[in-house]
Amino acid sequence: MIQDNLLSGFPRAQLMSGATPLERLDRMSERVGIDLWLKRDDLTGLGFGGNKTRQLEFYLGDAQARGADTILITGAVQSNYVRSAAAAAARLGMKSVLQLEERVPDMGPEYYDSGNVLLAKILGSEHMSFPVGEDEEGADAALHARADALRAQGRNPYVIHLGLNHPPLGALGYVAAGQELCRQMRDFEAVVVPSGSGATHGGLLTGVRASGVAAPVFGVCVRRNSALQRERMATVLEKLSAILNVESPVSDNDINVWDGALAPGYGRLGPKTQTALEMMARTEGIFLDPVYTAKTFAGLLDLVQDNQIQEGQKVVMIHTGGVPALFGYRSALVGN
Ligand SMILES: *Cc1c(COP(=O)(O)O)cnc(C)c1O
């Protein structure tokens, strides 16, 4: 087992309010036939919460250590990451530049002006747009061009990269989350988490294994199919153990991914996702988000159906937040 001080060498900005609650969902447990717990990372505290607060503690710690005064970041139009980064920058007295990419076709007008877009405007960030949504290197290059212009004006910019050829500092936040979870509970039999960039899934899996817990960690694909996501996870895990400078506690057959809830694609609300979102709200009074956590819960229901999670098992789902995006999906959710 790896020691507790795994993360002590990394600069870290304090953005979390504290450990997030781990709640049992009594009525949903009964409905689904498992012992279901929800780790409330929607309640991380800063600027509407969510998983990016944990990830940003390490990016902004690094930015502060380098004396940065401006954070640049790219994401989908309704990105929780860019909204959280803008909030974190504000908290630490830095400016932010947010680049929004066209990743999701055919959305209503509220997708472009409500939810996270509205929050980012309130936070006073500079906005840029990027015409395509599947070009991570291109999106990062556009951020660097803007960073160069800022540097020429005497500013000290810091780019949070999307592409995989950079150290996955954000995953460190989920190594910490995995350790935090295992301090709250050790006898769970499965964890279910969204798998997008893989920072959350990869970090959590590493933190859980480093804590000596062997339960499967299922990543529910929200962006790519299982084959592509499995490949991406192998890369993320390899890069993560490289920056941790330890032999990875994770083996190749620890990578569990499920893409049965991905259709019709990233950021798009299929009937299965919508049903899962409404079922959670109507059974527990808890809001999931349309892009990540409702898909993840739909995936959890699939895994029960598929017997990969068995009846009566103790299961933790990570609620990674994203709830402000609900307001950007009004037409998709309830029509016009
Ligand atoms: C970004 C995000 C995810 C995906 O996390 P990754 O670390 O990119 O895999 C999941 N849920 C929410 C709400 C997010 O904003």
The ligand as an SDF file (V2000), in Angstrom:
LIG
                    3D

 15 15  0  0  0  0  0  0  0  0999 V2000
  -15.6400   17.5540  -16.2680 C   0  0  0  0  0  0  0  0  0  0  0  0
  -16.7210   16.8000  -15.6120 C   0  0  0  0  0  0  0  0  0  0  0  0
  -16.6870   15.4000  -15.5390 C   0  0  0  0  0  0  0  0  0  0  0  0
  -15.6050   14.5790  -16.2030 C   0  0  0  0  0  0  0  0  0  0  0  0
  -14.4360   14.6050  -15.4720 O   0  0  0  0  0  0  0  0  0  0  0  0
  -13.0550   14.1990  -16.1650 P   0  0  0  0  0  0  0  0  0  0  0  0
  -12.0670   14.3910  -15.0930 O   0  0  0  0  0  0  0  0  0  0  0  0
  -12.8590   15.1360  -17.3220 O   0  0  0  0  0  0  0  0  0  0  0  0
  -13.1750   12.8070  -16.6570 O   0  0  0  0  0  0  0  0  0  0  0  0
  -17.6920   14.7600  -14.8540 C   0  0  0  0  0  0  0  0  0  0  0  0
  -18.6880   15.4530  -14.2820 N   0  0  0  0  0  0  0  0  0  0  0  0
  -18.7800   16.7840  -14.3410 C   0  0  0  0  0  0  0  0  0  0  0  0
  -19.9380   17.4500  -13.7190 C   0  0  0  0  0  0  0  0  0  0  0  0
  -17.7910   17.5110  -15.0060 C   0  0  0  0  0  0  0  0  0  0  0  0
  -17.8850   18.8390  -15.0680 O   0  0  0  0  0  0  0  0  0  0  0  0
  1  2  1  0
  2  3  1  0
  2 14  2  0
  3  4  1  0
  3 10  2  0
  4  5  1  0
  5  6  1  0
  6  7  2  0
  6  8  1  0
  6  9  1  0
 10 11  1  0
 11 12  2  0
 12 13  1  0
 12 14  1  0
 14 15  1  0
M  END
$$$$
